[in-house]
Amino acid sequence: MSDLVVVTYPDEYKAAEVLAALQRLQEELLIDLEDAAYVTKEKDGKMKLHETVPLTKIGATYGLARGTFWGALIGLLFLQPALGAIAGAAIGTASGAISGKFADYGIPNDFIKRLGESLQNGTSALFVLVRRVTPDKVLAQVQQYGGTILHSSLSEEAEKRLQSALAVGRSA
């Protein structure tokens, strides 16, 4: 089962820095992120959602492959496989991109937006859905960034441990 953790930071850029650090730790197999996103709330109050899984691009690629195959196959029936493949690729790419745009994976976007709206101007929040983690090694790396837990699905004990590690980073 995955755990969701939402951490807020006092500036717009800190959540992106922490996400980059977590992605490096994932390459070292110290954490397994199912999904991650961050929200920035600019000084003028404008909120931006930054996702790590590009569903539109994935959908377009998948649609391109399926559309080309089926277009060529149908084109064979009319003795125009090349024309069918081209038409199928165009239609498949467009439909795949549209379906990717409206798909939601991992952390629900409406949940992210709802919590993001509660942020103060000029701050950011990191949303992380974690499958597996090596807590001592990951905490040692992320505590330097500080932060405050806004929401989590962790046990009370694990949440207190994480918050105390983040508090050390805030005071340093």
C-alpha positions in Angstrom: 0.0 0.0 0.0 1.3 3.5 -0.9 1.5 6.4 1.6 0.6 10.0 0.6 2.6 12.8 2.1 2.0 16.5 1.4 4.7 18.9 2.6 4.6 22.7 2.4 7.6 25.0 1.9 7.9 28.8 2.6 9.0 29.6 -1.0 7.9 28.9 -4.5 10.9 26.9 -5.6 11.7 24.6 -2.6 9.1 21.9 -3.5 10.7 21.5 -7.0 14.2 21.2 -5.3 12.9 18.5 -2.9 11.2 16.6 -5.7 14.5 16.6 -7.7 16.3 15.2 -4.6 13.7 12.5 -4.2 14.0 11.5 -7.9 17.8 11.2 -7.4 17.1 9.0 -4.3 14.8 6.9 -6.5 17.6 6.3 -8.9 19.6 5.0 -6.0 16.6 2.7 -5.1 16.2 4.3 -1.7 12.6 5.4 -2.4 9.9 4.1 -4.8 7.6 7.0 -5.9 4.3 5.9 -7.4 3.4 9.5 -8.2 4.6 13.0 -7.3 3.5 16.5 -8.1 4.1 19.9 -6.7 2.1 23.1 -6.6 3.4 26.6 -6.6 1.4 29.6 -5.5 3.0 32.8 -6.8 3.0 36.1 -4.9 0.0 37.3 -7.0 -2.0 34.2 -5.9 -1.8 32.3 -9.1 -1.5 28.6 -8.6 0.4 26.2 -10.9 0.3 22.4 -10.8 3.4 20.6 -12.0 3.0 16.9 -12.5 5.8 14.3 -13.1 3.8 11.8 -15.1 3.1 13.3 -18.6 -0.2 11.5 -19.4 -0.9 13.6 -22.5 2.4 12.6 -24.0 2.0 9.0 -23.0 -1.5 8.9 -24.4 -0.4 10.5 -27.7 2.4 7.9 -28.1 0.1 5.0 -27.4 -2.5 6.4 -29.7 0.0 6.9 -32.5 1.1 3.2 -32.3 -2.4 1.9 -32.2 -3.7 4.3 -34.8 -0.9 3.4 -37.3 -1.5 -0.3 -36.8 -5.3 -0.2 -37.2 -5.1 2.4 -40.0 -2.8 0.3 -42.0 -4.9 -2.8 -41.4 -8.1 -1.1 -42.5 -6.2 0.6 -45.4 -5.3 -2.9 -46.6 -9.0 -3.6 -47.2 -9.2 -0.6 -49.5 -5.7 -1.3 -51.1 -4.3 1.9 -49.5 -2.3 0.7 -46.4 0.1 3.8 -46.4 -2.8 6.2 -46.5 -4.6 4.2 -43.9 -1.5 4.2 -41.7 -1.1 8.0 -42.0 -4.7 8.7 -41.3 -4.8 6.2 -38.4 -1.6 7.7 -36.9 -3.1 11.2 -37.0 -6.4 10.1 -35.5 -4.7 7.9 -32.9 -2.3 10.6 -31.8 -5.1 13.1 -31.4 -7.4 10.7 -29.5 -4.6 9.5 -27.3 -3.5 13.0 -26.4 -7.1 13.9 -25.5 -7.6 10.8 -23.4 -4.3 11.4 -21.7 -5.3 15.0 -20.9 -8.4 13.9 -19.1 -6.9 10.8 -17.4 -5.8 11.0 -13.8 -3.1 8.8 -12.4 -1.9 8.4 -8.8 -2.8 11.5 -6.7 -6.1 12.9 -7.8 -5.7 16.4 -9.4 -8.8 17.8 -7.7 -7.3 16.9 -4.3 -4.0 18.6 -5.3 -5.8 21.7 -6.4 -8.0 21.8 -3.3 -5.0 21.6 -0.9 -3.0 24.0 -3.2 -5.6 26.7 -2.9 -5.1 26.7 0.9 -1.4 27.7 0.4 -0.3 31.2 1.2 1.0 33.3 -1.7 4.7 32.8 -2.5 4.8 29.2 -1.2 4.8 25.7 -2.6 3.7 22.2 -1.6 5.0 18.8 -2.6 2.7 15.8 -3.0 4.3 12.4 -2.9 2.8 9.0 -3.2 5.4 6.5 -1.9 5.3 2.8 -2.4 8.5 1.9 -0.5 11.1 3.9 1.3 14.3 3.4 3.3 13.4 6.0 6.0 16.7 6.7 7.7 18.6 7.4 4.5 15.8 9.4 2.8 15.1 11.5 6.0 18.8 12.3 6.2 18.6 13.8 2.6 15.3 15.6 2.8 15.6 17.1 6.3 17.9 19.8 5.0 15.0 21.4 3.1 12.7 21.8 6.1 9.0 22.0 5.5 5.7 21.4 7.3 3.5 18.4 6.8 0.1 19.5 5.5 -1.5 16.1 5.0 -0.4 12.5 5.2 -1.6 8.9 5.3 1.3 7.8 7.6 0.8 6.4 11.0 1.0 9.0 13.8 4.4 7.8 14.9 5.9 7.9 11.3 4.3 11.4 10.8 5.9 12.7 14.0 9.3 11.3 13.0 9.1 12.9 9.6 7.9 16.3 11.0 10.7 16.3 13.6 13.2 15.7 10.9 11.8 18.5 8.8 11.8 20.8 11.8 15.5 20.2 12.2 16.0 21.4 8.6 13.8 24.5 9.1 15.9 25.6 12.2 19.2 25.0 10.4 
